[in-house]
């Protein structure tokens, strides 16, 4: 187990004014010793300003601001580098919209000690997705099936965003070679950690559809995921994956 004060939760944001204050208050109430890093992509709705106000009373809340909407993958990579530079032992990735339960964070911390990757899985022991339309649920489920078939990765849920990575995992892969920008980033990072033979474990989580704000999913993001799964497999075959 890694203690919460040695971990940092990274939350990318873009126009999350409806959720950010509630999320910060909830994390502080549940896990006051937990470090939190918000990476805001120039949200015009003032998301970053809410974080700055909250920083006045929370020394373990951090903010990185970027000039514009540059993609989920690049946001996380920036956050990973910051976490490594600041000597954190592990990173938890999660969304700001309460689709991921903050109450589950200690379970990730517990499993991250003996494992270098803990995958939050919506599909272990049945489907744990609340309030999604059937079309989106099937798209997500079969995307993970597709990734398993093409790459051989064993995870039932390779596309989800609620995960934990050890410092060893993040320093073992070449962050400069991460090529996925959107949600395909979730597949790529898991696949690269698993391909190194590092210990990994899936953990059941419950996923909730957001109540506030708008989803960032688009056809472009879906297309990227379809193509990049093949790119990952090809790079593995020719020995250029890492």
Buried (B, 14 or more C-beta within 10 A) or exposed (E): EBEBBBBBBBBBBBBBBBBBBBBBEBBBEBBEEBBBBBBBBBBEBBBBEBBBEBBEEBEBBBBBBBEEBBBBBBBBBBBBEBBBEEEBBBBBBBBBBBBBBBEBBBBBBBBBBEBBBBBBBBBBEEBBBEEBEEEEBEBBBEBBEBBBEBBEBEBBBBBBBBBBBBBBBBEBBEBEEBBBBBBBBBBBBBBBBBBBEBBBBBBBBBBBBBEEBEEBEEEEBBEBBEEBBEBBBEBBEEEEBE
